[in-house]
Amino acid sequence: MTTDNPYRALPSVDRLLADERLRPLGEGERPVVTELARQALETARTAVAAGRPAPTEDQLVESVLGLAEVVLRPSLRPVINATGVIIHTNLGRAPLSEDAIAAMVAVSGGYSNLEFDLEAGERGSRFVHLEPLLRQLTGADAAMAVNNNASALLLALSSLAPDREVIVSRGQAVEIGGGFRIPDVMRQSGARLVEVGTTNRTYLRDYEAALTPDTAAIMRVHASNFRIVGFTETPAINDLARLAHEHDLLLLDDLGSGCILDTTQFGLAPEPTVQESMAAGVDLAMFSGDKLLGGPQAGIIIGRRELVERLRRHPLARAVRMDKASIAALTATLLHYLRGEALEKLPVWRMIAAPLAEVQRWARRWARGIGEAAKVVDGRSMIGGGSLPEESLPTKLVAIAGDGGYVTDLARRLRQGDPPVVARIERDALLLDPRTVPSREAATVIRAVKAALSR
Ligand SMILES: *Cc1c(COP(=O)(O)O)cnc(C)c1O
């Protein structure tokens, strides 16, 4: 009897691999699946040794399939963003333009002149590729780009203010998201944060009163993801520049989103632009590549040449450098601005600029496709991504009503589909915003929703 020796109840690796359900995994994946079968059996033996019952053959096959799913299926996958949050940090922020994607592909499959001077035939610098474009676009004297804006901030503070004081308004010593806090980055860089003013009101005289022989800079930080309204006061950037320069100090500007276009043309609040920051006399400004700029993950640094050169020479510059594919994508993105075609070519701006009547047309088409469970209702699309805090655009949503449990369940089925569709959940409705879904994916969304509803 096999029950005498529970180990004997366990099948061999070969027997497990012969199971029908493991067939579809394919020839190329055989070695991995064999290894996973060994691991599943090893786990089973450990369980038996601990006095637990041996799993059935069926359970073993299931656990191999589960392991294969985790190991062999790419974890990072495209999803459809039907949330209406345009710059959704958890969903990868800005989708790239076609030109940006093509540029990434062009430099990724082979070699490139990333750090090679084709004229001289010798070693070059990766900084040459973006600088002329960034200067042209922003009016800055010098420019460089690093891995992301958090690195830009860390590099700037580490290079320019180690063991010195940097004055920041109390209302700007913020947490940006994912636990990224300005005071922590400052500490890490070796700069000493001096907070001035109060949460809601900071005057120029507060900055002035905090100046000491140890002060290296004044820094402005965009309060990306919240807004203080009502009884508030913040000095204009021009006044901060004047104060800093009167005392031979630097004015640093963490712009967050790096907006280049005028947001008020879409009924949104004015977002501080990169050009304004340069015109006001900021010494060094930094911003993300993948927020309102609409490009790849990057941290762009612009300002006075002597400062940018110091950042390039700092040892951290190597640690936070940008890769070739991102440089290519950022180049293509910036070119859209220079050519005056950013609104048409950059998905982020196309979504912001989409007229309500057009979104309504898409929403009606979706609702018709889905069937009578779907209704078109008024709603708001969020800008998101730490830009234009609390700002939204009027939109038309496709709503599927139901009680809390039903709606949560429907949303989960949509997320588990292929491709996953991420919707917005409200207490008594599942909401889909066509604004953030490219028209080529509309049919996929309709099919996914119908499938989820029929299950
Ligand atoms: C988003 C943001 C950052 C961080 O930028 P990443 O590109 O995500 O590293 C830093 N500062 C501000 C003000 C931001 O809004």
The ligand as a MOL file (V3000), in Angstrom:
LIG
                    3D

  0  0  0     0  0            999 V3000
M  V30 BEGIN CTAB
M  V30 COUNTS 15 15 0 0 0
M  V30 BEGIN ATOM
M  V30 1 C 7.1220 64.1700 -10.0380 0
M  V30 2 C 7.9860 65.0990 -9.2870 0
M  V30 3 C 9.2950 64.7440 -8.9220 0
M  V30 4 C 9.8430 63.3790 -9.2260 0
M  V30 5 O 10.0150 63.2090 -10.5940 0
M  V30 6 P 10.2960 61.7620 -11.2170 0
M  V30 7 O 10.5190 62.0480 -12.6550 0
M  V30 8 O 9.0940 60.9450 -10.9220 0
M  V30 9 O 11.5130 61.2350 -10.5490 0
M  V30 10 C 10.0650 65.6580 -8.2410 0
M  V30 11 N 9.5860 66.8810 -7.9290 0
M  V30 12 C 8.3310 67.2590 -8.2600 0
M  V30 13 C 7.8660 68.6300 -7.8810 0
M  V30 14 C 7.4920 66.3900 -8.9530 0
M  V30 15 O 6.2640 66.7640 -9.2740 0
M  V30 END ATOM
M  V30 BEGIN BOND
M  V30 1 1 1 2
M  V30 2 1 2 3
M  V30 3 2 2 14
M  V30 4 1 3 4
M  V30 5 2 3 10
M  V30 6 1 4 5
M  V30 7 1 5 6
M  V30 8 2 6 7
M  V30 9 1 6 8
M  V30 10 1 6 9
M  V30 11 1 10 11
M  V30 12 2 11 12
M  V30 13 1 12 13
M  V30 14 1 12 14
M  V30 15 1 14 15
M  V30 END BOND
M  V30 END CTAB
M  END
